[in-house]
Structures are given as structure tokens and as C-alpha cells.
């Protein structure tokens, strides 16, 4: 690494009592200075004593950081350490950190005297330059000991920063054209990278293409156990409870031109893992294949001005090229907006086996063009058919999703004008006006929705049709104006884009004319609302009419259906135990793990679908010191799914607390479990879930 030596590069990290900077406080600070080559020059670390009552320190804070009340009881205050850290902050200081906006909030609040020149956030840079990660948490990107220690996290963030800079430097060397973009002033790293771009006398042409690796034709060969779908009856239900999923997939995989539909994404991923393990790699999905229109990409690269996000996208492309990756890892809003412009909608690929969720299948059937309409459908988890279809019909309408899509169309039109893909100048004016109108509509809708929640603590309420409710008088006026303006977009956007937005508006119109559920949500301390229709669709004859091709239904629990394997016996894949009390769970795990050897062999999943009870259980396990012997992971408490699964892949033994979907996600990652303890399962479908646990457990 060779950075501009005219700046000072200072890593910064805080450990805090929580994530809300309006009320939480720092309890540890880490500062590390490196020179322009990445060598550590100086470092500082200190615990900090918060002003709040130390007894309020959350259990999760102690678990994650390892900092106890005793540790910080006699620690200095922020003002006490100010003289020791002032020397790091000068008019040429560049602060570096992972998600550094969080740390800067605490810096500004508790150290308002300190100033600096600029900051670099490694989080968005990592999203651009490090690909296909389960999570972009720092401990995933730079694994090691002492994560969530402020000093070590600072060093890890600087390690990540150096890795990113070196990747960009390598791209500049291998593909000199990259320097043309990274040296542009708008790019967040331009001032610190020494390499300057070449002078371009001609347009950029002949872009090296990503080598999209298509799965080999690894279709299974038929044998005596293969199920001939032609021998099964169209639209009939079959019982599969006597065989596990892997065995059944082995029997149907030799068939070609089939869609396998599962009730959720986690089950789809389990099936994908199992098919891959059988050597079947050429699997398709109902979403569009990623295809780049390279003529559009050339025009994009030959623009005269760029945004920081566009330059990072270009770096991402060449990084994929350098690593031999055939598909772009699209993981930011900007990525999807740029790709929407570059997408080649003409090229299509048909795969012999296609995987889908129930929701994806229902949505796909509604499409006007359907390249898989002649495929046979194998509808798994048939006992959930009505629930899946009702969920699809009553799918929540998130107005921000629609707003983002309109914004994507606006950006696409802007790029088309910049790249001369379209000659008219009026297009984006109409879309911009439509975008502004929809923003106003959302603001009015949310304002009037909020009135329904005034004076109560409800999270969701049932409402009369919005179209006839006087509470939403102004919303309806604005909505009528938007509906009247919608046809004016038809000639301004691609037909497929107009079809997408029209479907979303048709859905909103349906919601406004029926009794709906309004759910209150929070995002960045702001309240917003989602809207859904309540449906109860239970007619079998009408249900099967929605499918355009041959379909077979397979159930794990419907014993009234025809038994496809009557001579086989169900296999118990994993031990399950039902324990409903916190102390009994702690005692059970402790009693079953009396020696170090036992700890190495035991991995428990505790099924809990109620978050508050999961928190209490987590605290009980922590206070019993079981975290000294096990890696303890709790869904949405110790981190998101990606970060938690990363921890589980790299640790044993383990105790996992989470819901049914999280358990299936663990199965999909082939993480082994010794026992499942059922603590609580919401609703009346416990037996169905227990059947699924056995059926989808990895063989």
C-alpha cells in the first residue's frame, strides 16, 4: 500500500452501551495511526465510564464486548482522556473505520472539541471490493480474536482498509483504465491514491467480458429408483412422510424440464445444497439470469461525469473480472440501479431443473411472458398451499419499495440521456414529476395512517377501505391524480418496466378498495407503514386453475394423500426434546455436558419464536457461564443471520437460539446439530414444524 503521504491516517472505534447515540454512551475507545504504507505508528486505548447507572448495562453488551460493570466502574470519563487523544486530530487527519458514521456520532457528541479533515468508511468499500460475503460485519471480513474490543476492531478496520487499497492498486496495474476512474475527484479514495489515470484520446471499447460459468450438463441418470413423473396423476396430492428430502430428490432429479417449488427460501437453499452435493450444478431460478448488455456498458464507461457509486461499481466489475467471477455480486441499491440500466433483457437461458419458492412461483405465473410455462411443477410442502397462496395475495405493500423502483427508472432515464441511448430530453422530466407526486402521496398517506395509531400502543390495526374512509380524504385526492398520470409513463419507459410499475399500482388500488391491515414499523427512528389485504382462499378447484401446466403436489404430513412410498419407514434424523422453562433448559444442557469431551460433541438448537423469551433465555445461559464453554448465538440478538451463521461455521460446540426459518437456514449451510430443544413455537402448527425439522434435516 502506498497512500498520499500528505495526510495522517487514523483508525477509530468505540464500544458503546447500545446503538442509539441519542441515549447510549461510549465505554471504550480505540485509536490507531498508520503511515502511508500501512505501518502502525501510534495507538491509544481506554475504557470509559458512562454517566448512566452501571446496573443498566445490558447483558448483551457484556457478552459482545467482554466489558463488565467492574471493568468500567473506575474508568476515566471522555473529558479525562481528551488531552491524551487531541494530538491525533489535526487539519490533515483522515479518520478510518467500519461503518464509521456510527463512531462519528459518538465522537461529535462526547468529544466536540476534536476536528479532522475527512473520513473513510470501509463498509461501502468492502461491499464494492470484497464479494459474496454472508455478512459485511467487520468480524466476518477480518476474522480473529478479540472482536468488539475497540483497539482490536480499529486494527481490524485498518487491515480491511489496507486490503481494499491493495486490491484497487492491483486493478490499476492489471487494468490501467481503472485509474482513469479512480483518479476522478468525486471518488472517495481519489485524494489518497497516488496513481493517476491515463489520458483517453479515444472511446473505451472492447471491454473484457465476465466469463459466466454455466453449470455443466450434470443431469442425473435414470435408474431403477427414478420416479417417472409421467406415471403420476396431474393435480394429485402425494404423501412423502416416509422418505427424507435427499432421497426423494435423488429419485426425481433425472427428470428434465421441471420446477421444484418450496414453501420458503430456506427450504429452497437446502434442496439446492443437496442437488449440488449430487453433482447437479446446472440449476435455474425463476428470477432473471444476470446478463449484461456490453454495448450499453461501453456507453456507460464513456460518460463524461460519474458519481462515487458508479466508480465503485466499475471497480467491482474489474475486480470480478480479475478473480474470474462470472456474476456480479450486486449488494447495494446503487448496484441494482446501475445494473437495471445495463441489463440485457433479450438473452434467456432454460435450465433442466428450476428452483422456486411458492411465492416466487405464484408471482411468475402472473407474468405475461413465461419461458418455463411448459415445465412440470413439483409443488413441495403441499400442506401449506393455501397459506402460501393467501400470503401471496395478501402480500404487504411497502410504499418505499415502489418509490425506489420509480427512482430506479428516473436514474435509468438519466443514464440513457447521458449515454445518448435516447435522444428525447423530456423523459426524465415526466418521471421526475411522477416521482415527486408519489413522494407527496406517501407523506400524506403515512400522516393520515398515523392518526389511527394515536392514543394506543397497537403495532397493527384493521382499517376500512381507504378509498371510502374520510380519514384518508387528502390521500385519495392525491392518489387519483397519480392514477390519472400513470398512463403518461407508458411511452417513456421500457414495456417491461411499465408492466412492473402498473402491477404495483394495481395492487395498491386493490388494497385501497378492501378491508386491510395497517402495520406500524420503524426505520432510522422514523415511523412508516405497510398495508396488506386479509384473504382466506380455500377452494381447491379454484386454486389448481391458476397453474398453466402439469403439477404434482407433495406433502410431508397429509397422510390422507396417496402414499408414494408405502413400504418405507420414516427415519429420525435428529433428536428433539420439548422443554418449556428457562432454568430447566440451562440445567439440561449443563447436565448433558459434564466433561470437556461432552462440550466438543454437543450442539444444541433451541427453537424459540418469541423474541422477548429468547432474550430472557439468552441471559439465563449467559449468567450460568455457559458462554465460557459454548459459542452462543441468538437470532437478531447477537447479530443478523449472516454474521451468526459465519460464527457457527467457525465454532463448536454451540448453543443456538432462534426460530424455525433460522433453523432451516442453518440446515442449508450444512451446520451440524446434535439436538433440538423446542422451547416455544408460535401458533398451532407445532407438529407440522416438527415434521419439517426431520424432513429437511441434512442426511
Helices and strands as residue ranges (DSSP letters): E 8-16, E 26-34, E 40-47, G 54-56, H 59-65, H 69-72, H 78-85, G 86-88, E 93-97, H 100-110, E 118-121, H 122-129, H 138-141, H 150-174, H 177-182, G 229-231, E 237-239, H 245-252, E 258-262, H 265-277, E 283-285, H 294-301, H 308-323, H 333-342, E 353-357, H 358-365, E 376-379, G 382-384, H 385-393, E 397-398, H 399-418, H 427-452, E 460-463, G 466-468, G 470-472, H 473-486, G 487-489, H 495-512, E 516-523, E 526-533, H 540-544, E 551-555, E 562-563, E 575-578, H 582-591, H 596-601, E 603-608, H 611-623, G 626-628, E 631-634, H 641-649, E 654-658, H 660-668, E 675-680, H 686-696
